[in-house]
Amino acid sequence: MVVITWNFRYRVFFRKLRDHIQWQFSQTLLTLRSLTYNEHMSQNYAIDILLEPIFWIVDNFAKYLGKVFVFCVSILTTAVVIIAYWVGLPYWWERSPKTTIFLIIFGNWLLLNIIFHYYMGIVTSPGNPPHGAMITEAASICKKCISPKPPRTHHCSVCDKCILNMDHHCPWLNNCVGYYNARYFYLYMVYMVAGVTFVIVAGIDLGYQVLWVNDTGGIIPNNDPDLIGHPLRMNQSGILVPVKVIDEYDSEHFPREHDLTVPPFTEAQRITAHPWKRKAVLFMAIICVSVLFALGTLTVSHGRNISRGETSIESHINMRIRKSQPNFKNPYDFGKKKNWRLFLGLIQGRTFLRHVLLPSSHKPAGTGLSWHTVHNTIEDWP
């Protein structure tokens, strides 16, 4: 009798199988690297390649989506104003007519500045280098326009043209933010943030009464109106019903007179009981709080750039330069006070009261083709 013994070394088998799979994977990876080798390959280059489809979508569709964004901003702003007059005005008039008049004047001043700066930001060209003109201080040649680029000028892929002192392309304006309309863009954000803050402060008590307390004072549309202002009793089913026939008589067999006082309803109770007004208050709360956080963050960010005398594009460029050159100084940074005066155009006798607090279409100083720097500035400029 022959006995065959089979000794299977499974540990050795699986180890060899693992080594073989790793070797095959390394060979495949080496083959792919050999076929796709590029000495300029880096992490930034790979990210640019992956983002190329997004850039293509932005370049080809942003100009069309911009019109939709402008329409949405106009509709939302109009809706907020209508709701403020429809819901907020009667509420404040009941509380204090004098305060209401102040709120109307102050609110319309903010609204006037919002509309003016938004409209001017849309229709005002940001500024482009003149074609065929002699530019004495060209910083470089635009590879897409094949023309000289003045200092601080960048090419916008959405507008397909070079923009003087370009900050960014704003889809909400459907326009680039550049040399001639940067002030309109920033003041629009400032007044919009001030406007939604004004609405929140003026309507916070109303929102609390309507959305949190939810006191209708008995004015509920689904209830029987006969229950309001009449004596009530509870039937056997536990439902309140009006008492229309009173079986009570005085000594002379005449019905007793019941003089029931009905408490006056406040405007907040009327708004709470009105389904559409209550939804409008909720809509206002969501929109105003969202705009306050989103646009407020953007306003602070742009304000920091203005204080440093740089645009959003220059902020990223200068940040990279400072990593390699710690002693780098922005040549267009004249100090916070002077940077703000230049940005707001408060030169040549212009005042903050007339040209910032009130709508003003004054243009910035210069042409945007040449710039003063901290190295060649005039002592009393501007």
C-alpha angles and dihedrals in degrees: 000000000000120000117200116201118197114199109192113193098205094173092057091044095053092044091054090045090052092048090049093051091048091050092050091048092050091049091050091048091048090051092051092048091049092051094046100036116147122170089209093056114128139148092266091049091051091050090050090052092050091048094049094095089053091050089050092052091048093048094049104035107025093084090056095042089051091070089052091050092050090050091050093050090050093049095047093047091049091048092052092050093048092049091048091057096037097047109013101044097060090044094054094039089059091050100044128344092197092053089047092056090051091048091050093051095044094043094050090049088056091044092051091053092045093052094043097049094042092051093046091047089056101044099036115092112232090223132263132212109261113254115240094006124126110256108194097187101044111164096196145328119274108236092209101040092035090218137108117281118214118221116291091016121132135180118250112213092199096052090032093222140090116268124208112239089351117201101174143304109270115206090192088063094034084225142087119262107230146132101317102035104032091098092052091050095050096044089049089057092046094051093042091053089046089048097052090043088053091051092047094049093045093045103036093097092046090049090050092050095045104036102029110025092033094191112167095175089228095308100126116154093212094056125089107266088218088073093065115090096002134101112263138208133185118241126213091274092058094251123135113239130178119258103229099161115051114198096201124112135180126229092282092051094251121134114262116248114238111200101195115189114220112209113235116255119236123224090246089058091049090051091048091051093047107085096205095045091050090052089048091055090051091048091051092050094052095044097045096046092046093049091045094057098038100042093034091059091048091048092053091047094051090044090058091051091050090050089054093046096243140111126235091263092048090048091062093042093049091047091058091045092052090056091062097029110037092182094055115133125194106246091213096054108107096165130282098281096048093042091056092046090052093046095048092041093238093159136107093041097313116147134211092235096054103032103034108024090044127045111273131173097199116143127232119263116268133012102276090242096095130026139202114233135194087261099055105022122134115247097240096034122162 
